[in-house]
Amino acid sequence: MKNIDHALKFTGKSGANYKFYIYPLPSFFSDRHGAIYLFIKLLDNNFHVPIYLGTTEDLRTLFTNYDEIKEAYDSEPTHICICIEDDGSKREFAEEDLSDIAQTHLDFQIQ
């Protein structure tokens, strides 16, 4: 999995830190890893707007079920941010811990 040289760091409600590597869209992943992912829209001056936060058991299949991420794509993201986490319970915890970032699944959308 090759990423660009940038990463975003977020602190969850619990105080835990999460590092997300940024990939331009479209991106496809060949390594089998679970992850927390965040679709963002990158604006001028590297300002980013979070669009959709979710988890996956396998990055390779993230884009094969378009119905799951269709609403995120409707908001025209430019990048996807990936935080690798193979442990399912840790992914669930992280998704809840970070839920304020993307206003929990599309409550915040780009206008």
Secondary structure in CASP SS format (residue, H / E / C, confidence):
PFRMAT SS
TARGET T0000
AUTHOR 0000-0000-0000
METHOD secondary structure of the structure
MODEL  1
M C 1.00
K C 1.00
N C 1.00
I C 1.00
D C 1.00
H C 1.00
A E 1.00
L E 1.00
K E 1.00
F E 1.00
T E 1.00
G C 1.00
K C 1.00
S C 1.00
G C 1.00
A C 1.00
N E 1.00
Y E 1.00
K E 1.00
F E 1.00
Y E 1.00
I E 1.00
Y E 1.00
P E 1.00
L C 1.00
P C 1.00
S C 1.00
F C 1.00
F C 1.00
S C 1.00
D C 1.00
R C 1.00
H C 1.00
G C 1.00
A E 1.00
I E 1.00
Y E 1.00
L E 1.00
F E 1.00
I E 1.00
K E 1.00
L E 1.00
L C 1.00
D H 1.00
N H 1.00
N H 1.00
F C 1.00
H E 1.00
V E 1.00
P E 1.00
I E 1.00
Y E 1.00
L E 1.00
G E 1.00
T E 1.00
T E 1.00
E C 1.00
D C 1.00
L H 1.00
R H 1.00
T H 1.00
L C 1.00
F C 1.00
T C 1.00
N C 1.00
Y H 1.00
D H 1.00
E H 1.00
I H 1.00
K H 1.00
E H 1.00
A H 1.00
Y H 1.00
D H 1.00
S C 1.00
E C 1.00
P C 1.00
T C 1.00
H E 1.00
I E 1.00
C E 1.00
I E 1.00
C E 1.00
I E 1.00
E C 1.00
D C 1.00
D C 1.00
G H 1.00
S H 1.00
K H 1.00
R H 1.00
E H 1.00
F H 1.00
A H 1.00
E H 1.00
E H 1.00
D H 1.00
L C 1.00
S C 1.00
D C 1.00
I C 1.00
A C 1.00
Q C 1.00
T C 1.00
H C 1.00
L C 1.00
D C 1.00
F C 1.00
Q C 1.00
I C 1.00
Q C 1.00
END
